[in-house]
């Protein structure tokens, strides 16, 4: 972690796309599914990028690409300016580590906690058994687990303790970037707050950069410094956390924010006005992918794909904000069920 | 005032385990009127799902259920035999489960499963049952309802499956619906739609609803009555307004401090935590189950805990009359 240059992005995606070919039925023709469609992100050291969107929007595919588990079909991912894919998996694993959603299925039930946490060190042949043992003890201390758990097994631990083990395993390699994929959604609220506090403390202490994937917008608002909203493989809005939560632009972002159930008695359940279900990613709607569900849709939204429009702190992809495209010529489009 | 639709007094559930008896639910009381929504909120292992299964008579044979009173519209559920319970379930009381993929039968069509309860409980023909199924699918917002009847569960998305579950529960116009985490597996946008649907239909049909959830946001927006459950006991009950705006029990206050509240919690600030873990409920639980994690615990917490009534319909259990020993520093 010698790099102290704060202007250089620690993580950068340049026009990354990932297309899968999906067979439809037994005799159906294979069709392309654009899981990630021309996505560019740049993250500086110490930032937390919250990635939000409904299931099927491509959040987890993006995480897999960053971990080197999937290769992008197009575009490149750079870590500290170096293109991954050119670097091998081992080098990448030292820089980027994951924390997964379910601490029950992501820890090997037949290995002791010590084995689980020290495995990355052994895989990378870092130090001898003495220094590895010392490293495990240190990291247990950091994540707030007592030393005695070293000899225990995952089945003897609570959900919160298991997630601490998963965090310890991710951090023992001293990575720069941690990909957190729904790290608290399997946990009870009282445990969730402990893990969120821990992630926040660790970031400050080790100057970590997080990609924080979550469907819980209240949690994202709390932890993230930047937020990207994904819809059908595209990042439709990206901004600082303040920019997005205080003055969001994209109608989809607004609908997501509206659907957050804050614990305020008597407010009732909000109407998201999203009408239809999430579209099938194999056959995405024409023009702006969001137009069939958009309460603000205009005629040309159905035909013309929107361009990214720069905003003070990021970008938004919506015809409403594209003045050069002349949204005043549009007339409201009728939606099904409204 | 009419007598309530459902009245539960001193409901206790014991589960025999290797080392003795697990006192999973201990002496809970609540009433529910027609058209009312009760939210039972608690963390995993608090006994909230067991409570709902106990009401439906769906506990396993080894699990012991006792209550001094458990009445559904004048029917004594503690004495009801399996025949009476079968006649009630799916007809006058219905249940919606969390995971629609595992609670729908993958080998039968949607239509088949929708019509089953009606054909079983009511003297109607297949045509009438089919018409009712289409009517309800439309009511829960499913387009092309008729063509859905011949589809299988795997052909539907998660949101659609949960709507089918709701339609299925409504087939016989039940008076009581128990929904166990009905929206936990869904996206936030779909969650809001499904909850709205449940609330609107409940109002329209004057149904009573028990909603079991761990999500405080859902509780605040949906509940008429809230029951906070901790380690097998109801530690606080009241209206949504009372529980969220004037929480009395230290556990309720602790939970509310644990969640980031947009607009209230400062971004990136430390969240409140509840230290420690849930106590072991095997073998005689005495005193307050929360005392090992409570900032306000005193020696008296080991003894019997009094019921307090700070306002009409607002109750909590704590040795401290105000729920505090000393003033709390607000985080």
Interface residues (C-beta under 8 A of the other chain):
Chain A: X54 X55 X158 X159 X188 X189 X190 X192 X193 X194 X196 X197 X200 X215 X216 X217 X218 X219 X221 X222 X223 X241 X242 X245 X255 X256 X258 X259 X260 X261 X262 X263 X264 X265 X266 X267 X268 X269 X270 X271 X272 X274 X277 X278 X336 X337
Chain B: X43 X44 X141 X143 X157 X158 X159 X160 X187 X188 X189 X190 X191 X192 X193 X195 X196 X199 X214 X215 X216 X217 X218 X219 X220 X221 X222 X223 X239 X240 X241 X243 X244 X245 X254 X255 X256 X257 X258 X259 X260 X261 X262 X263 X265 X267 X268 X270 X271 X272 X273 X274 X277
